[in-house]
Structures are given as C-alpha cells and as structure tokens.
Amino acid sequence: MRDKKTYRESLGLDNPPKGTKLEIKHMAGIGFYLLWPKCPDLENIVDGWFKVKKNAKICAKEHGWIV
C-alpha cells in the first residue's frame, strides 16, 4: 500500500469504507481521479492526479474500494 495520504486524508477527512463503490473520472490536464458519488460530506474526490487509469484502479484495490 502507498505511504502517502489520500487527498481526503490530507484534508483531515476519512476515506470511504472498504467496499464503497467509487468512479474513476478524467480531467484534461490533471489526469485520473477517484470520485465518491455518494459522499456524505460533499468532498467527493477521494484521491487523484494519477497519470494513467491503471494507477487509480491499483489505489482503489489497495484500499478495498470497488471501481
């Protein structure tokens, strides 16, 4: 598992629980990111800035999320 914090953790927020369904989105110039569509606190970007989609999938798998 990665040593760095997720974007949400860097803001002092909890990550989604294991088994949560996330979406992989892409933003031009930024890259791929993991989105939590049913996020209760509206900070729905879980982690991001992945250069390739595969890395977003790997991150999700490491944390037990479903994409």
N, CA, C and O atoms as a GROMACS GRO file, in nm:
protein
  268
    1MET      N    1   0.085  -0.118   0.000
    1MET     CA    2   0.000   0.000   0.000
    1MET      C    3   0.089   0.124   0.000
    1MET      O    4   0.202   0.122   0.050
    2ARG      N    5   0.040   0.229  -0.055
    2ARG     CA    6   0.115   0.354  -0.064
    2ARG      C    7   0.137   0.414   0.075
    2ARG      O    8   0.056   0.395   0.166
    3ASP      N    9   0.247   0.484   0.088
    3ASP     CA   10   0.277   0.551   0.215
    3ASP      C   11   0.211   0.688   0.225
    3ASP      O   12   0.187   0.738   0.335
    4LYS      N   13   0.183   0.749   0.110
    4LYS     CA   14   0.128   0.884   0.115
    4LYS      C   15  -0.021   0.883   0.148
    4LYS      O   16  -0.091   0.784   0.126
    5LYS      N   17  -0.068   0.993   0.200
    5LYS     CA   18  -0.209   1.007   0.233
    5LYS      C   19  -0.290   1.029   0.107
    5LYS      O   20  -0.240   1.082   0.007
    6THR      N   21  -0.415   0.989   0.112
    6THR     CA   22  -0.506   1.022   0.002
    6THR      C   23  -0.540   1.170   0.011
    6THR      O   24  -0.512   1.236   0.111
    7TYR      N   25  -0.601   1.221  -0.092
    7TYR     CA   26  -0.643   1.361  -0.093
    7TYR      C   27  -0.735   1.390   0.025
    7TYR      O   28  -0.717   1.489   0.095
    8ARG      N   29  -0.834   1.304   0.048
    8ARG     CA   30  -0.927   1.323   0.160
    8ARG      C   31  -0.852   1.323   0.293
    8ARG      O   32  -0.879   1.407   0.379
    9GLU      N   33  -0.759   1.230   0.311
    9GLU     CA   34  -0.684   1.225   0.436
    9GLU      C   35  -0.601   1.352   0.456
    9GLU      O   36  -0.586   1.400   0.569
   10SER      N   37  -0.549   1.407   0.347
   10SER     CA   38  -0.470   1.530   0.359
   10SER      C   39  -0.555   1.648   0.405
   10SER      O   40  -0.502   1.746   0.457
   11LEU      N   41  -0.686   1.638   0.387
   11LEU     CA   42  -0.779   1.742   0.434
   11LEU      C   43  -0.833   1.711   0.574
   11LEU      O   44  -0.915   1.786   0.627
   12GLY      N   45  -0.788   1.601   0.633
   12GLY     CA   46  -0.834   1.561   0.765
   12GLY      C   47  -0.966   1.486   0.764
   12GLY      O   48  -1.033   1.476   0.866
   13LEU      N   49  -1.004   1.433   0.647
   13LEU     CA   50  -1.129   1.359   0.632
   13LEU      C   51  -1.102   1.210   0.624
   13LEU      O   52  -0.992   1.168   0.587
   14ASP      N   53  -1.201   1.132   0.659
   14ASP     CA   54  -1.189   0.986   0.648
   14ASP      C   55  -1.207   0.942   0.504
   14ASP      O   56  -1.281   1.002   0.427
   15ASN      N   57  -1.137   0.834   0.470
   15ASN     CA   58  -1.158   0.770   0.341
   15ASN      C   59  -1.291   0.694   0.343
   15ASN      O   60  -1.344   0.666   0.450
   16PRO      N   61  -1.344   0.661   0.226
   16PRO     CA   62  -1.464   0.577   0.222
   16PRO      C   63  -1.434   0.441   0.286
   16PRO      O   64  -1.320   0.395   0.281
   17PRO      N   65  -1.534   0.377   0.344
   17PRO     CA   66  -1.512   0.244   0.399
   17PRO      C   67  -1.480   0.144   0.288
   17PRO      O   68  -1.516   0.164   0.172
   18LYS      N   69  -1.413   0.037   0.325
   18LYS     CA   70  -1.387  -0.071   0.229
   18LYS      C   71  -1.520  -0.118   0.170
   18LYS      O   72  -1.621  -0.124   0.240
   19GLY      N   73  -1.517  -0.152   0.042
   19GLY     CA   74  -1.637  -0.200  -0.025
   19GLY      C   75  -1.720  -0.089  -0.086
   19GLY      O   76  -1.820  -0.116  -0.152
   20THR      N   77  -1.681   0.037  -0.066
   20THR     CA   78  -1.753   0.150  -0.123
   20THR      C   79  -1.728   0.156  -0.273
   20THR      O   80  -1.616   0.137  -0.319
   21LYS      N   81  -1.833   0.182  -0.349
   21LYS     CA   82  -1.820   0.194  -0.494
   21LYS      C   83  -1.778   0.335  -0.530
   21LYS      O   84  -1.845   0.433  -0.496
   22LEU      N   85  -1.664   0.345  -0.601
   22LEU     CA   86  -1.613   0.472  -0.648
   22LEU      C   87  -1.612   0.473  -0.800
   22LEU      O   88  -1.623   0.369  -0.864
   23GLU      N   89  -1.600   0.590  -0.856
   23GLU     CA   90  -1.590   0.605  -1.001
   23GLU      C   91  -1.453   0.661  -1.034
   23GLU      O   92  -1.395   0.739  -0.958
   24ILE      N   93  -1.401   0.621  -1.149
   24ILE     CA   94  -1.277   0.680  -1.199
   24ILE      C   95  -1.315   0.782  -1.304
   24ILE      O   96  -1.383   0.750  -1.402
   25LYS      N   97  -1.271   0.904  -1.284
   25LYS     CA   98  -1.301   1.014  -1.376
   25LYS      C   99  -1.170   1.069  -1.432
   25LYS      O  100  -1.062   1.044  -1.379
   26HIS      N  101  -1.182   1.143  -1.540
   26HIS     CA  102  -1.065   1.205  -1.602
   26HIS      C  103  -1.090   1.353  -1.623
   26HIS      O  104  -1.199   1.394  -1.665
   27MET      N  105  -0.989   1.433  -1.595
   27MET     CA  106  -0.996   1.576  -1.620
   27MET      C  107  -0.874   1.614  -1.702
   27MET      O  108  -0.760   1.588  -1.662
   28ALA      N  109  -0.897   1.676  -1.816
   28ALA     CA  110  -0.787   1.714  -1.905
   28ALA      C  111  -0.686   1.802  -1.831
   28ALA      O  112  -0.724   1.894  -1.760
   29GLY      N  113  -0.562   1.772  -1.848
   29GLY     CA  114  -0.456   1.849  -1.785
   29GLY      C  115  -0.426   1.807  -1.642
   29GLY      O  116  -0.322   1.844  -1.587
   30ILE      N  117  -0.514   1.732  -1.582
   30ILE     CA  118  -0.496   1.688  -1.444
   30ILE      C  119  -0.466   1.539  -1.439
   30ILE      O  120  -0.370   1.497  -1.375
   31GLY      N  121  -0.546   1.459  -1.505
   31GLY     CA  122  -0.531   1.315  -1.504
   31GLY      C  123  -0.654   1.248  -1.448
   31GLY      O  124  -0.764   1.305  -1.450
   32PHE      N  125  -0.636   1.128  -1.398
   32PHE     CA  126  -0.747   1.049  -1.345
   32PHE      C  127  -0.761   1.070  -1.194
   32PHE      O  128  -0.663   1.097  -1.124
   33TYR      N  129  -0.884   1.056  -1.146
   33TYR     CA  130  -0.908   1.068  -1.003
   33TYR      C  131  -1.021   0.975  -0.962
   33TYR      O  132  -1.102   0.935  -1.045
   34LEU      N  133  -1.025   0.942  -0.833
   34LEU     CA  134  -1.129   0.857  -0.777
   34LEU      C  135  -1.237   0.945  -0.716
   34LEU      O  136  -1.209   1.032  -0.632
   35LEU      N  137  -1.360   0.923  -0.757
   35LEU     CA  138  -1.473   1.003  -0.713
   35LEU      C  139  -1.568   0.917  -0.631
   35LEU      O  140  -1.598   0.803  -0.669
   36TRP      N  141  -1.615   0.969  -0.519
   36TRP     CA  142  -1.709   0.901  -0.430
   36TRP      C  143  -1.845   0.966  -0.452
   36TRP      O  144  -1.876   1.067  -0.388
   37PRO      N  145  -1.928   0.909  -0.540
   37PRO     CA  146  -2.055   0.973  -0.578
   37PRO      C  147  -2.152   0.996  -0.461
   37PRO      O  148  -2.224   1.096  -0.460
   38LYS      N  149  -2.155   0.908  -0.364
   38LYS     CA  150  -2.250   0.920  -0.253
   38LYS      C  151  -2.182   0.968  -0.126
   38LYS      O  152  -2.220   0.929  -0.016
   39CYS      N  153  -2.082   1.053  -0.142
   39CYS     CA  154  -2.007   1.105  -0.029
   39CYS      C  155  -2.098   1.189   0.061
   39CYS      O  156  -2.166   1.279   0.012
   40PRO      N  157  -2.101   1.161   0.191
   40PRO     CA  158  -2.190   1.234   0.281
   40PRO      C  159  -2.146   1.378   0.313
   40PRO      O  160  -2.229   1.458   0.356
   41ASP      N  161  -2.018   1.411   0.294
   41ASP     CA  162  -1.972   1.544   0.332
   41ASP      C  163  -1.939   1.635   0.213
   41ASP      O  164  -1.884   1.743   0.231
   42LEU      N  165  -1.972   1.592   0.094
   42LEU     CA  166  -1.958   1.668  -0.031
   42LEU      C  167  -1.815   1.686  -0.080
   42LEU      O  168  -1.795   1.742  -0.188
   43GLU      N  169  -1.715   1.640  -0.008
   43GLU     CA  170  -1.577   1.642  -0.060
   43GLU      C  171  -1.555   1.506  -0.126
   43GLU      O  172  -1.495   1.415  -0.070
   44ASN      N  173  -1.608   1.496  -0.250
   44ASN     CA  174  -1.620   1.365  -0.312
   44ASN      C  175  -1.498   1.317  -0.390
   44ASN      O  176  -1.500   1.205  -0.441
   45ILE      N  177  -1.392   1.396  -0.400
   45ILE     CA  178  -1.269   1.346  -0.461
   45ILE      C  179  -1.191   1.274  -0.351
   45ILE      O  180  -1.151   1.335  -0.251
   46VAL      N  181  -1.171   1.144  -0.371
   46VAL     CA  182  -1.101   1.064  -0.271
   46VAL      C  183  -0.950   1.076  -0.290
   46VAL      O  184  -0.877   1.103  -0.195
   47ASP      N  185  -0.906   1.058  -0.411
   47ASP     CA  186  -0.765   1.073  -0.443
   47ASP      C  187  -0.754   1.097  -0.592
   47ASP      O  188  -0.845   1.063  -0.667
   48GLY      N  189  -0.644   1.156  -0.634
   48GLY     CA  190  -0.636   1.188  -0.775
   48GLY      C  191  -0.498   1.216  -0.827
   48GLY      O  192  -0.396   1.186  -0.764
   49TRP      N  193  -0.499   1.274  -0.944
   49TRP     CA  194  -0.377   1.312  -1.011
   49TRP      C  195  -0.294   1.191  -1.052
   49TRP      O  196  -0.171   1.193  -1.048
   50PHE      N  197  -0.366   1.085  -1.093
   50PHE     CA  198  -0.300   0.967  -1.147
   50PHE      C  199  -0.277   0.990  -1.296
   50PHE      O  200  -0.368   1.033  -1.367
   51LYS      N  201  -0.158   0.963  -1.344
   51LYS     CA  202  -0.128   0.985  -1.486
   51LYS      C  203  -0.199   0.884  -1.575
   51LYS      O  204  -0.236   0.916  -1.688
   52VAL      N  205  -0.218   0.762  -1.525
   52VAL     CA  206  -0.286   0.658  -1.603
   52VAL      C  207  -0.398   0.596  -1.519
   52VAL      O  208  -0.390   0.590  -1.397
   53LYS      N  209  -0.501   0.553  -1.588
   53LYS     CA  210  -0.619   0.496  -1.522
   53LYS      C  211  -0.583   0.374  -1.437
   53LYS      O  212  -0.642   0.351  -1.331
   54LYS      N  213  -0.486   0.296  -1.484
   54LYS     CA  214  -0.445   0.175  -1.412
   54LYS      C  215  -0.401   0.207  -1.270
   54LYS      O  216  -0.430   0.131  -1.178
   55ASN      N  217  -0.332   0.319  -1.251
   55ASN     CA  218  -0.286   0.356  -1.116
   55ASN      C  219  -0.403   0.390  -1.024
   55ASN      O  220  -0.397   0.363  -0.904
   56ALA      N  221  -0.508   0.449  -1.078
   56ALA     CA  222  -0.628   0.476  -0.997
   56ALA      C  223  -0.692   0.345  -0.955
   56ALA      O  224  -0.739   0.332  -0.841
   57LYS      N  225  -0.695   0.248  -1.045
   57LYS     CA  226  -0.751   0.116  -1.013
   57LYS      C  227  -0.668   0.046  -0.905
   57LYS      O  228  -0.723  -0.017  -0.815
   58ILE      N  229  -0.537   0.059  -0.915
   58ILE     CA  230  -0.449  -0.003  -0.815
   58ILE      C  231  -0.472   0.059  -0.678
   58ILE      O  232  -0.480  -0.012  -0.578
   59CYS      N  233  -0.483   0.191  -0.672
   59CYS     CA  234  -0.509   0.260  -0.546
   59CYS      C  235  -0.641   0.212  -0.484
   59CYS      O  236  -0.648   0.183  -0.365
   60ALA      N  237  -0.744   0.204  -0.567
   60ALA     CA  238  -0.875   0.159  -0.518
   60ALA      C  239  -0.865   0.017  -0.463
   60ALA      O  240  -0.920  -0.012  -0.356
   61LYS      N  241  -0.797  -0.069  -0.534
   61LYS     CA  242  -0.783  -0.208  -0.491
   61LYS      C  243  -0.708  -0.216  -0.358
   61LYS      O  244  -0.746  -0.293  -0.269
   62GLU      N  245  -0.601  -0.137  -0.345
   62GLU     CA  246  -0.522  -0.138  -0.221
   62GLU      C  247  -0.605  -0.097  -0.100
   62GLU      O  248  -0.581  -0.144   0.012
   63HIS      N  249  -0.703  -0.009  -0.121
   63HIS     CA  250  -0.787   0.040  -0.010
   63HIS      C  251  -0.916  -0.040   0.004
   63HIS      O  252  -0.994  -0.014   0.097
   64GLY      N  253  -0.941  -0.136  -0.085
   64GLY     CA  254  -1.061  -0.218  -0.074
   64GLY      C  255  -1.186  -0.154  -0.131
   64GLY      O  256  -1.297  -0.194  -0.096
   65TRP      N  257  -1.169  -0.055  -0.220
   65TRP     CA  258  -1.284   0.010  -0.284
   65TRP      C  259  -1.316  -0.058  -0.417
   65TRP      O  260  -1.230  -0.124  -0.476
   66ILE      N  261  -1.436  -0.042  -0.461
   66ILE     CA  262  -1.482  -0.102  -0.586
   66ILE      C  263  -1.489   0.006  -0.693
   66ILE      O  264  -1.546   0.113  -0.670
   67VAL      N  265  -1.431  -0.021  -0.810
   67VAL     CA  266  -1.439   0.074  -0.921
   67VAL      C  267  -1.497   0.003  -1.043
   67VAL      O  268  -1.512   0.065  -1.148
   0.00000   0.00000   0.00000
